[in-house]
Amino acid sequence: MPSDKESPGFVPTRWSLVLRAQGNGEASQAALEELCAAYWYPLYAWARRTGLSPSDSEDAVQGFFAVLLDRRLFDRADAGRGRLRSFLLTVFRRHLRDDWVKAGAERRGGGRVVSFDAVEAEEWFRNEPADDSSAEEQFDRRWALTVLDRALARVEEMHVRRGKGPEFAALRPFLTRPGGLADYEAAGLPVGLSGGAFKVALHRLRERFREALREEVRETSADESEVDAELAHLVRILGR
């Protein structure tokens, strides 16, 4: 089992979701569920990278979140003493070492805490790029991709609420890749946008995505002055 040495690089976090997850009530439960939904796959991928089988990795993640919620470990989290990703990974390591390994297969079938498709998770893992990075580096990368996914989901939800879901679907492929006027005209035709109007809408989408990404990063930064540094680090992770 790997040591508890943390991978370097991330700035300290404010842990907005962790703070909301502390205590009791519907808001606390919603924050806990959001944390579990956001971070189960990075933990699953980390477990697979360390040599656990697909079924054991699934059991490990389910058992970890069961312990996390049952013992209310987030109530003990201190934003001034570490990083959210480091906190989760350190506690997960200790869970594997101290709890899950001892319990073995007894935890299997003991109730699902996080809802996810294990077959789909394994397919995602097998499609991860082949490289020689460590499990910790891959965990960091999965965290960065999770941040991007959550930011994109914010923007998509905004469009759907405004009745512009089809327009978002047409614009989405051009969010991170260039296109020419002919491309815009072809993509915009089914949603009633001319090439010029499509280009303007795409510019607005990119602005909203940057704002949403910044907001996601802001939730995991100690203060506003660290947001730019965290964003730059996210870009470096994805660029490796």
N, C-alpha and C positions, 0 to 999 in steps of 0.2 A: 504493500500500500504506500502511495507517495507520502512524503512528509508534509507538514503543515506550513512549509515555507510559502509565502504568498508570491505570486508573480508581480513584478513591478510595473509601474506605469500609470495607474489610474489615480486621479486626484481624490481627496476625501469627499464623501457624499453627505447630503443632508437627509437622505432617506425619507422623502415625503410619504411614500406609501407605507413605509415601516411605521412612521409616526401615526398615520391614520389607522394602521392595523392593530395598534396597541389599545388595550381596553376591551370593552364589550359593546354590543349594540350592532345594528344593521350596517352602519358605516364602517365599523371595524371589520365585520365579516366580509363586506364587499371588497375592502382593501386586501384582506388576506387572500380571497379568491383571485383577485387581480395579480397579486404577487405570484401565486402558484401557477396561474395560467401563463404568465410572462416568462417564468424561469425554469419550467420543468424540462424543456428540451435542452438548454445549455448543460443542465446537470446530467441528463440522460446521455448526451454526447460525451461528457467528461467521463462518466462511468464506463462507456464503451471504449474510450481511448485508453483507459487504464487496464483493460483486459477482461472486464466482466462480459458475460454473454448477454444477448438481447433480453431474455426473460429475467435474468438476474438484475440487469440494469433497470428494467421496468419496476421490479419488486423493490429495488433500492430507492428509487425516486418516490414511489408510493409510500413506502415505509418512512422515508425521511419527512415528507410533508405531514404524515400522520403524527409523527413525533413532534414536529415543529408546531403544529396546531394544538396537539394535546397538552404539551408542556408550555405552550405560549412563550416560545423562546424569543419571539420578536419583542415581547415586553421587556426583555433584558438588553435589547440592542441599544447601543449608545452611539449616536451619530458622530461624536467627537473622538471615537476610538478606532475607527476603521472605515472600510468601504463596503457598500452593500454587496457587491460581487464577492469580495473577500470574505465577508461575514457568511454568506450563503455557502460558499465553497468550503470554508473551514469547518462549518457545522456539518456539512454533508460528509466531509472526510471523516470526521469524528463519529458520525452516525454509522458509517460503514465499518469503521474500526471497532467501535465499542458496542453498538446495538445490533445492527443488521447482521453482521457476521456471526454473532452469538446466536441470534434467533434463527438464522438460516431460512430454510423453506417454510418455517412455521408462519411467517408473515404472509406468505403467498395466499391469495384469496381472502385476506382479512378485511377487505373493503377498499374501494377505490376512493382516494381523496382528491386526486387530480384526474379530470376526464381527458384522456388522450388515446389516440389510436396507436398501439404499439407497433403494428405492422407498418403504418405510415412513418412512424418515428424511425424505424430501422431503415426504411427506404431513404429517408432524408440523410441518415448517417452514412449510408453506403454511397450516397451521391456527394458527400463532402469531398472537397479537393484533396488529392493525395499529396501529402508533404511530410516533412520531418519535424513539424512543430510539436511542442509538448501539449499534453492534455490541458494545461492551464492556459496556454496561448490560444488553443481552440475554444476554450470556454470564453475567453475574452472576445474572440471573434463572434461567437454565437450571441454574446450579449450585445455587441454592436449591431448585429443584424436584427436582433429583437427590437432595439431602439428604432431602427429604420422602419421595421414593419409596423410598430405602434404609431409612429408619426404618419405613415401612409394611411393607416386605418382611420386616424383622426380626420384627415383630409377627405377620405372617401365618405365617411359618415356625414361630414358637412355638406358634401354635394348631394348625397341621397336625401338628407333632410330638406334640401331646397328643390327636390324633384329633378336633380341633374345627374342622376346615377349613370344614364347612358352616355352623357357628355364626358363624365369622368373616365368611363371605360374606354372611350375613344382617345382621350388625351393621355391616359396612363402609359402606353408604350413609348411615348416621346418624353416622358419625365426626365429620364437620364440618358437619352441618346438624341443626337441631332436628326433633323429632318429637313427636307426642302419644301418649297411651296406646293409642288405636285403631290408630295406625301400628305401634306396638311389638307389639301383639297379632297383627296381620296378618303382620308379618315374622317373628315368633317361632313362629307355628303350625307351619311346615314343619320346624323344628328342635326342636320340643318345649318351647318356652319360653313361659310366660305373659307377659302384658304387664309385670307387675311384675318377673319374673325377667329379661326382656329389658332392662329399664331398668337393673337392677343390673349385668348383663353389659356393657352399653354404657358405663356409668360406669367399669368396670374396664378396658375396652378403651381408653378415652380416656386413662386414667392410664398404661397400658403404652405407648401411642403417645407420650405426652409424655416418658416415660423413654427410649424408644428414640431419639426425636429429640434429646434431650439428649446421649445417648451418641454419636450421629453427629456432633454439633457438638463434643463433647469431643475427638473424634479430630482435629479441625482447629483446636484452640485451644491457645495456648501454655501456659496453665495453667488451673486450675479457676476462678480469679477472672474469666476472660474469657468463660466459657461464656454467662453471662447476656447480656453485651453482644453476643455473636455471634448468639444466639437473637433478640434484639431487632432486630438488623440484618436477619436473615433475614425476619422478619415485615414490616419496612419495605419490603424489596425486593418481596415478593409483594403488598404492599398498593398498590404504585404503579399 
